[in-house]
Amino acid sequence: MAWFKRSQENISSDGQKKDIPDGMWTKCSGCSEIIHKKELDNNLFTCPKCNFHFRIGSREYFEILFDDGVYKELNKKMRSVDPLKFTDTKSYASRLEATIKKTGLYDAVRTGEGMMNGIPVIIACMDFAFIGGSMGSVVGEKIARATEVALKKKQPLIIISSTAGRG
């Protein structure tokens, strides 16, 4: 019966199972191509076969946009609080702690200043990895502060928004 046939995808020509190290390869959601992570990085997180754009976070955006990935992060440790003591399946406070630990982010936006093609710029980048880009009070405050720095220094402000939707 066809249901029980072993997939030949990960079997070499001599019948041995291929060892594919975890984390070195990824599968394109657009065309199912298997892509080496280094090739994906070099292609700016776009599939070289079908041009599908992979979701990336603020760290990857900053590495791409700032010259040599060099920037000064602004208001890094500013973080949300839970004045309403909100709880759904678990408390918002414990959800925040777990997300900070998992992502290394303190909120859903990262702001930074650096050079882009030799021009000084300020960037505010939403990061979907932080509770789905959830916008608490800190997101607005960090964007406002980035705006103030850009105005004061007369530098361009670039804002990269992130949503769960696919257009």
N, C-alpha and C positions, 0 to 999 in steps of 0.2 A: 504494500500500500504506500502511496506517495507521501502520506502524512508522516511516516516514520523514517523517511530517507534523511541521512545525515547531510547537512549542508557542506558543500565542497569549498566554500569561501576561504576557510582557514586551514585547508589541507594542501600540503606541498605536493609536487609531482611524484615524489617517492612515497606518498601515502601518509607521511608524518604530519601531525598537527603543527601549524606554524606558531611560533611564539611571537606575539606582538606585545611589546612592553606597554604597560598602562601609561596614559598621559602623553605618548609621543605621536599619536595619530588621532584624527577626528573624522567623523562622517558628515558630509555636507547634507543639510536638510533639503537643499534644492534639487540635487541630482544624485545623491547617495555615493558620490565619489569619496574614497578614503584619501585624506590629505595629511601629510606630515605637518606637525605643528609649526616647525621652522619655516616651511614653505608658506603656510597660512600667515604667519607673522610677517614674512617678507613681502607678501601680497596684500598687506594691510587688512587682514581678516576678511578677504573676499575670495571665494572659490575660484581657482584658476580655470576651471572647466566651464562653469555656468554663470559666474559672476554673482552668485548668492552672497549677500552681506551678512556675516555673522554678528551677533550681538556682542558688543564689547563694553567694558566699563570705563570709568573715568581715568584709571591708571593708564590703560591702553591709549585712550584719546590723548592724554598728556604726553605720552611717549612719542606719539605720531606728530602732534602739532607743535610742541615746543622744540626749538632747535636742540638737537642731540638729547632730547628727553630731559633737559635741565630746566628746573623751575623751582620757585619758592612757594610752598603751599601756604595759603592764607587761612587763618582761623581754624587750623586743623582739629584741635581738640574741643571745639564748640559742639555741644551735644544737646539733644532734646531731653526734656524731663517729662514726667507724667503727672501733671497737676490734677487731672480728673480721675486718676487711679483706674484707668480703663482696663477692662478684662473681657476677652472673648473666650477662645479655647485656652488661652493662658494670658497672664498679665502682660500689658504693654511694656512694663519695666523689665520683665524677664526676657521678652522678645527683643528689646533693645540691647540688653547685655549679650544675648546669644548672637545677635547680628554683628555687633561690634567685634566680638571674639572671632567670628567666622570670616568677616570681610576686612577687618582692620580699618574700616571706615567708622566715623562717629556720627555721620548723618548721610542723607541721600544726595548731597551735593558736595563736590570737591571744588575748591577755588584755588587759583594759583596765578603767579605772575612770572613771566619769562620772555624769551625772545622767540619770534616766529618769522623765519626768513629774515632775521636781523632786525626786526621791528619789535619794540617792546609792546607786549599785550597782556591783558588780564583775561583769564578764562574761568567760567563757572560751568561745571559739567555735572549734570545729574547722573546718578549711578543706580541702575535698576537692581543691582545686587543688594542694596540696602532696603529691605522690606518693600521690594517692588517700586523703588523710587518714591516711597511714601513722603508726602510733603508735610512735615511738622513745622513748628515755628522757626526752627533753626535754618531750614532751607531758605526761607524768605530773608532772614537776617543775614545769612552769609552772602546771598545774592545782592542785598542792599549794600553791604560793606564792600563787596567787590566793585559795585557800581561807584561807590564813593571814592575808592582808590583810583579807579579808571578816570573819573572826573578830575580828581585832584592832580593826577599825573598827566592828564590829557592824553591817555592811551586808549586804544580800541578795547572794547569789552566784547568778548565772544561768549554766548550762552548756548550750551548744547543740552537740549531737552531730551528726556527719555520717557517712553510710555510703554505700556504692556501691549498696546494695539499693533496690529499689522495693517498697513494701508492697502 
